[in-house]
Amino acid sequence: MSTPYQDAQRAGQDAVRAVILDCAITLLVAEGSVALTVRRIAAEIGSSTKVLYTMFGGKEGLLDALYREGFARLRRAQEQVPRGDDPLTYLTALGRAYRERAITEPAYYRVMFEQPVPEFRPSDEALAVAEGAFGASVTAVEACMADGVFRPGDAQEVSKIFWAATHGAVSLELAGHFAPADAGPLYEALMAALGRAFGAGAPATD
């Protein structure tokens, strides 16, 4: 019987990387950072420790890869959102994609935002990947302003406000503070309220 590593080897380097990261994220969530060792992961997937050291350089590099992977998956999910003709509908759909990724892969969400390993600090490269994951949101806000849907302003700042609000709602949902039946409608209501707050007819707060 082949090991997960051997199966992935046949599919190529990207598959090997995915198997390692999936194993690492599972161990981190199930057993905490103490389980996240090169030796333990190698044993779980049936590879040598040399494979992990070559690909990630050790535990710190592995954590950095998990952080980057989480944001890369978010970016890919948002890239799948159709733009359409209405920029506000597009912006709202991006918010839904954000929530869906968090619910689908809460383990990655934890690595991205909750510091399950307190001593870990993302590299500059990882932070750049994280920043790039929100480019679609900024573009959508810019389009809302250009079309007169939103009043003029700093699109980067408005995008961050949308992120802060929706992130807070998602975090509360994942922590169990919203009943499952209520969480979706509450999130939709929040995004609608944000749209109205920045609407061209809404009074400026500055």
Secondary structure, 3 states (H helix, E strand, C coil): CCCHHHHHHHHCHHHHHHHHHHHHHHHHHHHCHHHCCHHHHHHHHCCCHHHHHHHHCCHHHHHHHHHHHHHHHHHHHHHCCCCCCCHHHHHHHHHHHHHHHHHHCHHHHHHHHCCCCCCCCCCHHHHHHHHHCCHHHHHHHHHHHHCCCECCCCHHHHHHHHHHHHHHHHHHHHCCCCCHHHHHHHHHHHHHHHHHHCECCCCCCC
